[in-house]
Amino acid sequence: MVALMATPRTVMTTRRGRFVLLAMLVAGTVAACTEDFDGGAACPALCPEQNVVVYDTTIDPVELDTTVSPFPTHGTETELFLARRGDTVDVRPVVRFDSLPSFFNSGSPTGDTVITVIDSPYVKLRINLPDSRFSQPVTFDVFDVDTTTGDSAFARNDTSTAIERQLFRPDRLIGSITFDSAHITDSLRIPLDSLKVLNKILNKQRLRLGFRASSAALVQIRIIAYEGGDPPLLRFRPTADTAFADVTVFPRSLVPRSQITLAADLTDYVHVIQFPAAPDPTFLTVGGVPGKRTLIRFTVPSRILDSSNVLRATLELTQRPVNSVDKTVPLTLFPLVVTAGTEITDVGRSAFLTNSPGAGFDSVLVAPGDSGVGSIEVVNALRAWGLGLTGSSQKGIVLRAGPESVDPRFGAFYSSSAAPNLRPRLRVSYSPVRSFGIP
Amino acid sequence: MMRRFMLAASAVLVLPALGAAQGTISTQGFGYPTGGLSTRAGAAGGGFAEFDFTSPRNPSSTLGWGRGGLYFQYEPEFRTVTAGPATDNTMTARFPIWMAGLQLGAKAMGTLTYSTLLDRTWATEVRGGQILGPDSVGYTERVESNGAINDLRLGVSYSVRDNLSVGFGLHGFTGENRMTLRRQYDDSLRYGTLTRALTISYLGAGFSAGATWRPHEQIAVAASFRSGGGLDVTVGDTVLASGNIPNRFGAGIRFDGLPGASVALSVERTQWSSLDELLQTDLTANDTWEVGVGAEMQGPKMRNVPILFYLGYRQRDLPFAVSGDVSKERFYSAGTGLPLAGPRVLLDMAVQRASRSEVQGVSENAWIFSMGFTVRP
C-alpha cells in the first residue's frame, strides 16, 4: 500500500514532466504552421506607394504582309472537300488506288488464287457529317480519272488539275448513286462498275477515282482523308462465291516513285474546278478553297518589346468586303504566331511553322461581306517576342481560317500597300519597366 | 521600316487600389523593427534587454554566456489587420537572432550575432480595374516583398572588475528586399500580365559599445549605444540612395533583491529619422522611444536548474509614419525558460500580444510566439 502512494517529490517531477511535454507540444504546433503573409485588407489606405504608368500607342509596324496558299498543302488535307454550289463552287476530290490486288486467298492448297472475277465493288467514304451541308437528295458520281502519265519522270504532270479535271466525263463514269438527304450518314457506300474495276485488276492498271456531287440545292460534303486516319476504301468480293469475304484495298499512290512523302500526300487530294475569284494579291486573303493564309511580319520598337510589359496588343485590319458564298455568315479566323526562325525566308514555310490554333490567342469572327476595322488581340505574340528565348524567331503573325480548304468562305483585308488609313496597324498598351518597391 | 503612325494617348493611370505596398501598419517603410530581443528578454517585456546575453543590444552583456555556445530563435507572428469590414489574418515566420559565443580567456567573451534590424516581409493581393485601349478590364494584383536589413555584429565583452564589464561591437548591415509585382488581368488571352521583379540591396556599417555595472549585490545598471555608419540602398550596381544607420541608445536597471525573482526596467531611444533621407515616398521615419518592464521568477528545478517564468510589458513607437500618423505598439508578454539538459541546453518560450494603434482607419494586432534555443556544450 505504501509503495503505491506517490511521494510529493514524485508528484512534482511528474508535473514538471507534463509541463515540459506541454511546452514542447505548443512549440511543435506553432513551428508547424505554414507561413502565409498575404494581405490586402488595408489597401489602399496603407498601400500608397505604387503607380503603374501605361502608354497606349498605335504604330504602323508591318515589315511584310502577303497571302500564302494552299493550306493545307496539296494532298495533306485531313478532309477532302466535295462541293457543288451552282456555278459558283465546284470542288472534286480524287482518291488513288494505284496498287490493286491480283490474287486472293481462296484456301487452295496450291497457294493464292488469281482474281478473274469480282462482285459488288464499292468505295466506302467516311463522312464528317456534322460539318457537311446538304438539304436535298445528293447524287454522287465517281469517275475513272487515271491518266497515262504519272511515272517518276512526269511526277509534276501526275497531279495536274488541267489533265484530270477533263476526265470527269460520262465515258469515264464508273459509279453513281443518289442518296436521299435523310440517308446520308457518316459512312457512304458508292457502288462501282464491276467490269471496269475488274479490267483495271486484270490489266494491272491504277484505279483513280474522282468524285463529283450534285444536288438541287447546295451540297458540301467533308470526306475523311488518308491523313485524317479513316481513308476511303475500295472493297469487292474477289469471286462469285458469296462465301468469301470482301477484299479491302487501301488507297495508295505509287508516284512520284523517288519521293515517298510526296507520293503519300498524293494518295488523295482535291481539284478546285470552280471557285469565286479572290481579291488581287495586294489584298490579304484568309480562307477559301484551296485555303489561304495571311502572313504579317512586324517591326516593333525595342522600347516596347525589350523594356516594357506589353499589356495589350491589338492588330487592327481594315476589311474589304468580298463577294463570296455565305458572305454574311461569320468565318472563324485564328491568329497564330510564327515559330519559324529568321533564317527561313520562304513565306510559305513561315506561314506553315506556327503554334496551334487557339493556343494563346482568341479567335475572331469575320463575315466575308463585311467592311470596316476588325481587331485581333495578339498580346501574347508581343510578349513572346520580348523574351530572349525567341530572339531568333520571326516576329510574324499568321491568320488562318478555322477549317482550311473545306469551307468556301473567305475574308479579305487591306495590306500595307493600301492607303495609310487602311493599312494594318498595331495598337499597343504597354508599361515601361521601372523600379518600384522603394519605400 | 518602322514608322510611328500615331501616339494615340499616354495614359497615366493612378488608381489608389493599384498601390503595391505593405498593407500593414507594422511593415511600413523599410520594414518592421523586430527589436533585437531574445525570447527570454521579450518574454520579460524587454526589461532585461540590456543585461541578457542572447540579446544583441548591449555588447557587454555577452559575458553572461560563461562559455562558448550557440543560440537561435524562431518567432512566428500571427497578425490580424482590420480595415472596416475587411480583415487579414497572416502568419510571418521569422528567425530574428542567431548568435555564437566563444570564450576568450577567463575574462572575455567573443560573439558573432546575426539579427534582424528591419523585416520587410509582406504581400498584398487586391482587385482593381484599368482602362487598356478602348476597354476597361478587371485584374488581380499581387505585390510581395521578402527579405530584411540584417545586423551582423562581431562583439567582444570584457570583465574589467567583478562588478563591471564592458563590451564593443562592430556592425555590418546587409540584406535585401526581393520585390515582385504581378498584375493578372481577368482575360489572359486578350491582356498580358504585368510583372515586375526588383531586388533592393542594403549595405551599411556601425559601431556599438556598452557597459554593465553592479554597484550593489542586488542592483545592476547597464547602458549601451550604437553609432550608425553609412547605409547604401542599391539596385543592381546602382546606388539609389545613401543615408545612415540609426543611432541607438539604451539603458536599464535591474533589481535582484526579491526572493526568487528579479525585476528590470529598460529604456531605448532609436534615431530612425536618419533613414528619412532614404525614403522616396511620402512616408516619414521618426525617432522612437521604447520602455519595457519585466519580471523573472524562479520555479521548480529540473536537474538542479530552476525553470524560469517571465512576465512583461513593453511599449514603443513604430518608426515609419503614414501621412504623419505614428503608430504605438504595446506588448503584453509571458514566457518560460526550460533547462532541458541542465544549464547546457535551454529552451525559452514566450508569447507576446502586440497591439498597434490605429492608422488611417486600420488597426492591427498580433500574437507573437517565440522560441529560443541555447546550447552551451
Interface residues (C-beta under 8 A of the other chain):
Chain A: M12 R15 R16 F19 V20 A23 M24 V26 A27 V30 A31 C33 T34 E35 D36 F37 D38 G39 G40 A41 A42 C43 P44 A45 L46 C47 P48 E49 Q50 N51 V52 V53 V54 Y55 D56 T57 T58 I59 D60 P61 E63 T299 V300 P301 N309 V310 L311 R312 A313 T314 G360 F361 D362 E377 V379 N380 L382 R383 P420 R425 R427 S429 S431 V433 R434 S435 F436 G437 I438 P439
Chain B: M1 M2 R3 R4 F5 M6 L7 A8 A9 S10 A11 V12 L13 V14 L15 P16 A17 L18 G19 A20 A21 Q22 G23 T24 I25 Q28 G29 F30 Y74 P76 F78 V81 T82 A83 A86 T87 D88 T90 M91 T92 A93 T121 W122 A123 T124 E125 V126 Q130 L132 G133 R142 V143 S145 N177 M179 L181 R183 Y185 L189 R190 Y191 G192 T193 L194 T195 R196 L198 I200 V233 V235 L240 A241 L279 Q280 T281 D282 L283 P300 M302 I307 F320 V322 T336 L338 L340 L347 M349 V359 Q360 G361 V362 F369 M371
